[in-house]
């Protein structure tokens, strides 16, 4: 699923308008509108996490739809890159 679809659907289900959600997340309504229309926007990890919380969505789902790794996962992978790569290679060989 795309981030645009996830955000629009969750916002509608919660009955929130763009301005209300924008205020909670700390961005402008026009910025959220660009996200919902599928335009490429630069959004910080912190704001993505706020978006997930405001929409009562799992943080991992929001990051996945944004095609990004949550910061804790990214740190783990970077701190353990060789181990992660070996595990991936073993899984690919199976």
N, C-alpha and C positions, 0 to 999 in steps of 0.2 A: 504494500500500500504506500502511496505517496504521502508525504507530510501534509501537503495541501488538503488532501481528502480527509486524513485523520483529524486535522485541526478543525476543519469546517464541520465535519460530522459531529465531533465531540462538543463543539461550541453550540451547535444547534440543539443537540440533545439536552444540554444544560440550560438552554434558554438564554444564553448570554449574547449580548450584542458586541460588536467589535470594540467599541469604546470601553465597555466594562472590562472585557478581557485584557485589552491593552493596558488599562490602568493597573491591573493586578500583576501583569507580566513586566511592566515598566518599559513598554515600547509604544509607539503611536498606532492609532487605528489604521492608518494608511500602510504602515509596515506589516501589520497582521493581514491586511487585505492582500498585500503582495504575496505573502506566504500562502494564503488560501487560493490565490489564483495561479499558484505554481511558479511564480517568478523566483529567480535565484536571488536570495538575500543572504547576507552574512549575519549570522546570529550566534552569540556567544553560548558556550556550554551552560553557563549560569542561567541565561534567559530561556534556553531550551528546557532546563530543569524546572524553572518557574512555570513555563507553559504546561509541562506535564502535570505539575501539581495543581495548577489552576483548573485544568480540565479533568482532573482525577484520572489520569492515564498513567500506566507504568512508564517510568523514565526510560527503560530499555526500549520500549515500543516507539517512543518519540524519537530517540536517537537513531534507531534502526531506520525509521521512515525518513529521517534527515540524512541517511547514509553516513552516519558518524558513530564512533565508539563513545560510550559514556566514559568520562574522565578516569574513573577507577579501573575500568577494563583496559583502557589505553595505557595507563601507567603500569598495570600488571604485565601486559604484553611487552612493553618497552623494557621493563626491568627483567623480563625473563625471555627475551627474544630467541635465544638459541634453543631453550627448552620448548618453547612454543613451536618453533620451526621443526624440530625433531618430531614432536608429536604430530604435527600436520603431515610430515613425510611418511610416518608410520601409518597414519590413517589412509593416506592416498595409495600406499602400497597394498593395503588389505583388500 
